[in-house]
């Protein structure tokens, strides 16, 4: 049996990918350009992809293909309907990154909330050494206890964030992006109310038609002074041009782990907004703890094993 792993670089060089060799011959590619997809998948029985697109064109050219393993939870990079019509199974891995994303959510929060870039530079520049006093309160920060934390998208990750926020003494409210979540644990609010009353707003929702451009300019302008907005869902949920404008005009803070286009284009207005010192962007790493990537690879192995129990190749 032949396997093709199309974007191994996204899994990191510290994770053992040799585990796939138990299934047969494995071709591992660090990255795969669109024009190389067919050549690399043509002889494969199983294709493993994180973000490389497997569309109708690829599927039609790969007669041996039986299983597509998505090295992620979202499967929008695969033409699911066409794969099904061709008798090709598609399997993802769910739940592997929850704790990693939760941890990164709070890492971004405290980086912004406690003005850590300023205080790091204050010491590095030896300004503290020259200050003559034992402390510095030039950039005041507040406690999380007693603050309202608004969660946009109360799924598995949103609920896990809520529990940690409560442990810090925050009160949690949420907005249902589907309109169907009526979790009795926390108060449900309309989005506009959540935005105007919350001190922290974190997004943990998928990008669907209902959430695309959900936080546009009018809604971003509803955030109260000093509010912190965190997007760990999908980039298209927040209008980036509008966010850049609001960051320049209002005293709000934002942490983004996802952007509409990844990597972030060099002409993005967000680069100028970073000059305010109130915007933190990380390169879609919330899901990438070592443990999460190990769980992801283990989940792919289980998906292949389960497939082989049902089929003979």
C-alpha positions as a Markdown table, in Angstrom:
| # | Residue | x | y | z |
|---|---|---|---|---|
| 1 | Unk | 0.0 | 0.0 | 0.0 |
| 2 | Unk | 1.2 | 3.5 | -0.8 |
| 3 | Unk | 0.7 | 6.6 | 1.3 |
| 4 | Unk | 1.4 | 10.3 | 0.5 |
| 5 | Unk | 1.8 | 12.9 | 3.2 |
| 6 | Unk | 1.5 | 16.2 | 1.4 |
| 7 | Unk | 2.4 | 18.9 | 4.0 |
| 8 | Unk | 4.5 | 17.3 | 6.7 |
| 9 | Unk | 6.1 | 20.7 | 7.6 |
| 10 | Unk | 2.8 | 21.6 | 9.3 |
| 11 | Unk | 3.2 | 18.7 | 11.7 |
| 12 | Unk | 6.7 | 19.8 | 12.7 |
| 13 | Unk | 10.0 | 17.9 | 12.6 |
| 14 | Unk | 9.8 | 16.9 | 16.3 |
| 15 | Unk | 7.0 | 14.5 | 15.7 |
| 16 | Unk | 7.7 | 10.9 | 14.6 |
| 17 | Unk | 6.1 | 10.4 | 11.2 |
| 18 | Unk | 7.7 | 7.0 | 10.9 |
| 19 | Unk | 4.6 | 5.4 | 12.4 |
| 20 | Unk | 2.9 | 5.5 | 9.0 |
| 21 | Unk | 5.4 | 3.0 | 7.7 |
| 22 | Unk | 3.5 | 0.2 | 9.3 |
| 23 | Unk | 0.9 | 0.6 | 6.6 |
| 24 | Unk | 3.3 | 0.5 | 3.6 |
| 25 | Unk | 5.4 | 2.7 | 1.5 |
| 26 | Unk | 5.2 | 6.4 | 2.6 |
| 27 | Unk | 6.1 | 9.4 | 0.5 |
| 28 | Unk | 6.6 | 12.4 | 2.8 |
| 29 | Unk | 6.6 | 15.9 | 1.3 |
| 30 | Unk | 7.4 | 19.0 | 3.4 |
| 31 | Unk | 5.0 | 21.1 | 1.3 |
| 32 | Unk | 3.0 | 20.6 | -1.8 |
| 33 | Unk | 2.3 | 23.3 | -4.4 |
| 34 | Unk | -1.0 | 23.2 | -6.2 |
| 35 | Unk | 0.6 | 22.1 | -9.5 |
| 36 | Unk | 2.3 | 19.1 | -7.7 |
| 37 | Unk | -0.8 | 17.6 | -6.1 |
| 38 | Unk | -1.7 | 15.2 | -8.9 |
| 39 | Unk | 1.8 | 13.8 | -9.4 |
| 40 | Unk | 2.2 | 13.2 | -5.7 |
| 41 | Unk | -1.2 | 11.6 | -5.2 |
| 42 | Unk | -1.6 | 9.6 | -8.4 |
| 43 | Unk | -0.1 | 6.4 | -7.1 |
| 44 | Unk | -1.4 | 6.7 | -3.5 |
| 45 | Unk | -4.0 | 4.5 | -1.8 |
| 46 | Unk | -4.1 | 6.9 | 1.1 |
| 47 | Unk | -3.4 | 10.7 | 1.1 |
| 48 | Unk | -2.7 | 12.6 | 4.3 |
| 49 | Unk | -3.3 | 16.4 | 4.0 |
| 50 | Unk | -3.5 | 19.2 | 6.5 |
| 51 | Unk | -4.3 | 22.2 | 4.2 |
| 52 | Unk | -3.4 | 21.0 | 0.7 |
| 53 | Unk | -6.6 | 21.1 | -1.4 |
| 54 | Unk | -8.0 | 17.7 | -2.7 |
| 55 | Unk | -10.6 | 18.7 | -5.2 |
| 56 | Unk | -12.4 | 17.1 | -8.1 |
| 57 | Unk | -9.4 | 17.5 | -10.4 |
| 58 | Unk | -7.1 | 15.6 | -8.0 |
| 59 | Unk | -9.7 | 12.9 | -7.3 |
| 60 | Unk | -10.3 | 12.3 | -11.0 |
| 61 | Unk | -6.6 | 11.9 | -11.6 |
| 62 | Unk | -6.0 | 9.4 | -8.7 |
| 63 | Unk | -7.7 | 6.1 | -9.5 |
| 64 | Unk | -6.0 | 4.2 | -6.7 |
| 65 | Unk | -7.1 | 6.7 | -4.0 |
| 66 | Unk | -9.3 | 5.1 | -1.3 |
| 67 | Unk | -8.9 | 7.2 | 1.8 |
| 68 | Unk | -8.2 | 10.9 | 2.5 |
| 69 | Unk | -6.9 | 11.6 | 6.0 |
| 70 | Unk | -7.3 | 15.2 | 7.0 |
| 71 | Unk | -4.6 | 16.2 | 9.6 |
| 72 | Unk | -7.0 | 18.6 | 11.2 |
| 73 | Unk | -10.6 | 18.9 | 12.4 |
| 74 | Unk | -11.9 | 21.1 | 9.5 |
| 75 | Unk | -12.3 | 19.4 | 6.2 |
| 76 | Unk | -13.1 | 22.4 | 3.9 |
| 77 | Unk | -10.0 | 21.6 | 1.9 |
| 78 | Unk | -11.5 | 18.4 | 0.5 |
| 79 | Unk | -14.4 | 18.2 | -2.0 |
| 80 | Unk | -16.4 | 15.9 | 0.4 |
| 81 | Unk | -19.4 | 15.4 | -1.9 |
| 82 | Unk | -17.3 | 14.4 | -4.9 |
| 83 | Unk | -15.1 | 12.1 | -2.8 |
| 84 | Unk | -18.2 | 10.4 | -1.5 |
| 85 | Unk | -19.6 | 10.0 | -5.0 |
| 86 | Unk | -16.3 | 8.4 | -6.0 |
| 87 | Unk | -16.4 | 6.0 | -3.1 |
| 88 | Unk | -13.5 | 7.6 | -1.3 |
| 89 | Unk | -13.6 | 7.9 | 2.5 |
| 90 | Unk | -12.6 | 11.1 | 4.2 |
| 91 | Unk | -11.6 | 11.1 | 7.9 |
| 92 | Unk | -10.6 | 14.0 | 10.1 |
| 93 | Unk | -9.3 | 14.1 | 13.7 |
| 94 | Unk | -11.5 | 15.9 | 16.3 |
| 95 | Unk | -10.7 | 17.1 | 19.8 |
| 96 | Unk | -6.9 | 16.7 | 19.6 |
| 97 | Unk | -6.1 | 20.4 | 20.1 |
| 98 | Unk | -8.6 | 21.6 | 22.7 |
| 99 | Unk | -6.2 | 22.0 | 25.6 |
| 100 | Unk | -3.5 | 23.6 | 23.4 |
| 101 | Unk | -6.0 | 26.2 | 22.1 |
| 102 | Unk | -7.2 | 26.9 | 25.5 |
| 103 | Unk | -3.7 | 27.4 | 26.8 |
| 104 | Unk | -2.8 | 29.7 | 23.9 |
| 105 | Unk | -6.0 | 31.7 | 24.5 |
| 106 | Unk | -4.8 | 32.6 | 28.0 |
| 107 | Unk | -1.2 | 33.2 | 26.9 |
| 108 | Unk | -2.5 | 35.8 | 24.4 |
| 109 | Unk | -4.8 | 37.3 | 27.0 |
| 110 | Unk | -2.2 | 37.9 | 29.7 |
| 111 | Unk | 0.4 | 39.1 | 27.2 |
| 112 | Unk | -2.0 | 41.9 | 26.3 |
| 113 | Unk | -3.8 | 42.3 | 29.6 |
| 114 | Unk | -0.7 | 42.7 | 31.7 |
| 115 | Unk | 1.2 | 44.9 | 29.2 |
| 116 | Unk | 4.0 | 42.4 | 29.1 |
| 117 | Unk | 5.8 | 43.8 | 25.9 |
| 118 | Unk | 6.2 | 47.1 | 27.7 |
| 119 | Unk | 7.6 | 45.7 | 30.9 |
| 120 | Unk | 9.9 | 43.3 | 29.1 |
| 121 | Unk | 11.4 | 46.2 | 27.1 |
| 122 | Unk | 11.5 | 48.3 | 30.3 |
| 123 | Unk | 13.9 | 45.8 | 31.9 |
| 124 | Unk | 15.8 | 45.0 | 28.7 |
| 125 | Unk | 16.5 | 48.7 | 28.1 |
| 126 | Unk | 17.8 | 49.1 | 31.6 |
| 127 | Unk | 15.2 | 51.7 | 32.3 |
| 128 | Unk | 14.4 | 49.8 | 35.5 |
| 129 | Unk | 18.0 | 49.9 | 36.5 |
| 130 | Unk | 18.0 | 53.6 | 36.2 |
| 131 | Unk | 14.6 | 54.3 | 37.7 |
| 132 | Unk | 15.7 | 54.4 | 41.4 |
| 133 | Unk | 12.6 | 52.5 | 42.6 |
| 134 | Unk | 11.9 | 48.8 | 43.1 |
| 135 | Unk | 8.8 | 48.7 | 40.8 |
| 136 | Unk | 7.1 | 50.3 | 37.8 |
| 137 | Unk | 3.4 | 51.2 | 37.4 |
| 138 | Unk | 3.6 | 53.2 | 34.2 |
| 139 | Unk | 1.3 | 50.8 | 32.3 |
| 140 | Unk | -1.5 | 49.8 | 34.8 |
| 141 | Unk | -3.2 | 46.4 | 34.4 |
| 142 | Unk | -6.3 | 45.0 | 35.9 |
| 143 | Unk | -7.3 | 41.6 | 37.3 |
| 144 | Unk | -9.3 | 39.1 | 35.5 |
| 145 | Unk | -11.4 | 38.3 | 38.5 |
| 146 | Unk | -14.8 | 40.0 | 38.4 |
| 147 | Unk | -14.6 | 40.8 | 34.6 |
| 148 | Unk | -17.1 | 39.6 | 32.1 |
| 149 | Unk | -15.8 | 37.1 | 29.5 |
| 150 | Unk | -17.9 | 36.9 | 26.4 |
| 151 | Unk | -17.4 | 33.7 | 24.3 |
| 152 | Unk | -18.4 | 33.6 | 20.6 |
| 153 | Unk | -19.0 | 30.0 | 19.8 |
| 154 | Unk | -19.6 | 27.8 | 22.9 |
| 155 | Unk | -18.4 | 24.5 | 21.4 |
| 156 | Unk | -15.9 | 22.1 | 23.0 |
| 157 | Unk | -13.1 | 24.7 | 23.0 |
| 158 | Unk | -15.3 | 27.6 | 24.1 |
| 159 | Unk | -16.6 | 25.5 | 27.0 |
| 160 | Unk | -13.1 | 24.6 | 28.1 |
| 161 | Unk | -12.1 | 28.3 | 27.9 |
| 162 | Unk | -15.1 | 29.2 | 30.0 |
| 163 | Unk | -14.1 | 26.8 | 32.8 |
| 164 | Unk | -10.6 | 28.3 | 33.0 |
| 165 | Unk | -12.0 | 31.8 | 32.9 |
| 166 | Unk | -14.3 | 31.0 | 35.8 |
| 167 | Unk | -11.3 | 29.6 | 37.7 |
| 168 | Unk | -9.8 | 33.1 | 37.5 |
| 169 | Unk | -13.0 | 34.6 | 38.8 |
| 170 | Unk | -14.4 | 35.9 | 35.6 |
| 171 | Unk | -18.1 | 35.6 | 34.8 |
| 172 | Unk | -18.9 | 33.9 | 31.4 |
| 173 | Unk | -21.6 | 34.7 | 28.9 |
| 174 | Unk | -21.8 | 33.5 | 25.3 |
| 175 | Unk | -23.2 | 34.1 | 21.9 |
| 176 | Unk | -24.5 | 31.1 | 19.8 |
| 177 | Unk | -23.1 | 31.4 | 16.3 |
| 178 | Unk | -25.5 | 28.7 | 15.2 |
| 179 | Unk | -28.5 | 30.3 | 17.0 |
| 180 | Unk | -29.3 | 26.8 | 18.3 |
| 181 | Unk | -27.1 | 26.5 | 21.4 |
| 182 | Unk | -29.0 | 26.9 | 24.6 |
| 183 | Unk | -26.4 | 25.8 | 27.2 |
| 184 | Unk | -28.0 | 26.4 | 30.6 |
| 185 | Unk | -24.6 | 26.7 | 32.3 |
| 186 | Unk | -24.0 | 30.3 | 31.1 |
| 187 | Unk | -26.2 | 33.3 | 30.1 |
| 188 | Unk | -26.8 | 33.5 | 26.4 |
| 189 | Unk | -26.7 | 37.0 | 24.9 |
| 190 | Unk | -27.2 | 38.6 | 21.6 |
| 191 | Unk | -23.9 | 39.5 | 20.0 |
| 192 | Unk | -24.4 | 43.3 | 20.3 |
| 193 | Unk | -25.1 | 43.0 | 24.0 |
| 194 | Unk | -22.1 | 40.7 | 24.5 |
| 195 | Unk | -19.8 | 43.1 | 22.7 |
| 196 | Unk | -20.9 | 46.2 | 24.6 |
| 197 | Unk | -20.8 | 44.6 | 28.1 |
| 198 | Unk | -17.8 | 42.2 | 28.0 |
| 199 | Unk | -14.3 | 43.1 | 29.1 |
| 200 | Unk | -12.9 | 40.1 | 27.2 |
| 201 | Unk | -14.3 | 38.6 | 24.0 |
| 202 | Unk | -12.9 | 35.4 | 22.6 |
| 203 | Unk | -13.9 | 33.7 | 19.3 |
| 204 | Unk | -13.9 | 29.9 | 19.1 |
| 205 | Unk | -16.3 | 29.5 | 16.1 |
| 206 | Unk | -16.0 | 27.9 | 12.7 |
| 207 | Unk | -16.1 | 30.1 | 9.5 |
| 208 | Unk | -19.5 | 29.5 | 7.9 |
| 209 | Unk | -21.8 | 31.8 | 6.0 |
| 210 | Unk | -23.4 | 33.0 | 9.3 |
| 211 | Unk | -20.0 | 33.9 | 10.9 |
| 212 | Unk | -18.2 | 35.4 | 7.9 |
| 213 | Unk | -17.4 | 39.1 | 8.6 |
| 214 | Unk | -19.4 | 38.7 | 11.9 |
| 215 | Unk | -17.3 | 41.4 | 13.6 |
| 216 | Unk | -17.5 | 44.2 | 11.1 |
| 217 | Unk | -16.8 | 47.9 | 11.8 |
| 218 | Unk | -20.0 | 48.8 | 13.5 |
| 219 | Unk | -19.8 | 45.8 | 15.8 |
| 220 | Unk | -16.1 | 46.3 | 16.6 |
| 221 | Unk | -16.9 | 49.9 | 17.5 |
| 222 | Unk | -19.2 | 48.5 | 20.2 |
| 223 | Unk | -16.3 | 47.2 | 22.2 |
| 224 | Unk | -15.8 | 49.1 | 25.4 |
| 225 | Unk | -12.6 | 51.0 | 26.2 |
| 226 | Unk | -9.9 | 48.7 | 27.3 |
| 227 | Unk | -11.7 | 45.6 | 26.0 |
| 228 | Unk | -9.6 | 42.6 | 24.7 |
| 229 | Unk | -10.7 | 40.8 | 21.6 |
| 230 | Unk | -9.2 | 37.3 | 20.9 |
| 231 | Unk | -9.8 | 35.4 | 17.7 |
| 232 | Unk | -8.8 | 31.7 | 17.9 |
| 233 | Unk | -11.6 | 30.6 | 15.5 |
| 234 | Unk | -11.1 | 31.5 | 11.9 |
| 235 | Unk | -9.7 | 34.6 | 10.3 |
| 236 | Unk | -12.7 | 35.6 | 8.2 |
| 237 | Unk | -14.9 | 36.1 | 11.2 |
| 238 | Unk | -13.2 | 39.4 | 12.0 |
| 239 | Unk | -13.0 | 42.1 | 9.3 |
| 240 | Unk | -9.3 | 42.9 | 9.4 |
| 241 | Unk | -9.5 | 46.4 | 7.8 |
| 242 | Unk | -12.1 | 47.4 | 10.3 |
| 243 | Unk | -10.1 | 46.0 | 13.2 |
| 244 | Unk | -7.0 | 47.9 | 12.0 |
| 245 | Unk | -9.1 | 51.1 | 11.9 |
| 246 | Unk | -10.6 | 50.6 | 15.4 |
| 247 | Unk | -7.3 | 49.8 | 16.9 |
| 248 | Unk | -5.9 | 53.1 | 15.7 |
| 249 | Unk | -9.0 | 55.1 | 16.9 |
| 250 | Unk | -9.9 | 53.4 | 20.1 |
| 251 | Unk | -8.1 | 51.9 | 23.2 |
| 252 | Unk | -8.9 | 48.3 | 22.6 |
| 253 | Unk | -6.6 | 45.3 | 22.5 |
| 254 | Unk | -6.7 | 42.4 | 20.1 |
| 255 | Unk | -5.0 | 39.0 | 19.8 |
| 256 | Unk | -5.3 | 37.0 | 16.6 |
| 257 | Unk | -4.0 | 33.5 | 16.0 |
| 258 | Unk | -5.9 | 33.3 | 12.7 |
| 259 | Unk | -6.1 | 35.6 | 9.8 |
| 260 | Unk | -8.3 | 35.7 | 6.6 |
| 261 | Unk | -5.3 | 34.8 | 4.5 |
| 262 | Unk | -2.5 | 32.7 | 5.9 |
| 263 | Unk | 0.3 | 33.5 | 6.0 |
| 264 | Unk | -0.7 | 37.2 | 6.5 |
| 265 | Unk | 0.0 | 39.1 | 3.3 |
| 266 | Unk | 2.7 | 41.8 | 3.4 |
| 267 | Unk | 0.1 | 44.5 | 2.4 |
| 268 | Unk | -2.3 | 43.7 | 5.3 |
| 269 | Unk | -3.5 | 46.8 | 7.2 |
| 270 | Unk | -2.9 | 44.8 | 10.4 |
| 271 | Unk | 0.9 | 45.5 | 10.2 |
| 272 | Unk | 0.4 | 49.2 | 10.7 |
| 273 | Unk | -2.1 | 48.5 | 13.5 |
| 274 | Unk | 0.6 | 46.5 | 15.3 |
| 275 | Unk | 2.4 | 49.8 | 15.8 |
| 276 | Unk | -0.2 | 50.7 | 18.4 |
| 277 | Unk | 1.3 | 48.1 | 20.7 |
| 278 | Unk | -2.2 | 46.8 | 21.3 |
| 279 | Unk | -2.3 | 44.0 | 18.7 |
| 280 | Unk | -0.7 | 40.6 | 19.0 |
| 281 | Unk | -0.7 | 38.2 | 16.0 |
| 282 | Unk | 0.6 | 34.6 | 16.2 |
| 283 | Unk | 1.0 | 32.5 | 13.1 |
| 284 | Unk | -1.9 | 30.0 | 13.6 |
| 285 | Unk | -0.1 | 28.1 | 16.4 |
| 286 | Unk | -2.7 | 27.7 | 19.0 |
| 287 | Unk | -3.3 | 24.1 | 18.0 |
| 288 | Unk | 0.4 | 23.2 | 17.8 |
| 289 | Unk | 1.5 | 22.1 | 21.2 |
| 290 | Unk | 3.8 | 19.0 | 21.1 |
| 291 | Unk | 1.1 | 17.0 | 22.8 |
| 292 | Unk | -1.6 | 18.1 | 20.4 |
| 293 | Unk | 0.4 | 17.2 | 17.4 |
| 294 | Unk | 1.2 | 13.8 | 18.9 |
| 295 | Unk | -2.5 | 13.3 | 19.5 |
| 296 | Unk | -3.2 | 14.4 | 15.9 |
| 297 | Unk | -0.8 | 11.8 | 14.4 |
| 298 | Unk | -2.1 | 9.1 | 16.7 |
| 299 | Unk | -5.6 | 10.0 | 15.5 |
| 300 | Unk | -4.6 | 9.7 | 11.9 |
| 301 | Unk | -3.1 | 6.3 | 12.6 |
| 302 | Unk | -6.4 | 5.1 | 14.2 |
| 303 | Unk | -8.4 | 6.4 | 11.2 |
| 304 | Unk | -6.2 | 4.3 | 8.9 |
| 305 | Unk | -6.4 | 1.3 | 11.1 |
| 306 | Unk | -10.2 | 1.6 | 11.3 |
| 307 | Unk | -10.4 | 1.9 | 7.5 |
| 308 | Unk | -8.3 | -1.1 | 6.9 |
| 309 | Unk | -10.5 | -3.2 | 9.2 |
| 310 | Unk | -13.4 | -2.4 | 7.0 |
| 311 | Unk | -11.7 | -2.7 | 3.6 |
| 312 | Unk | -9.0 | -4.8 | 1.9 |
| 313 | Unk | -6.7 | -2.9 | -0.3 |
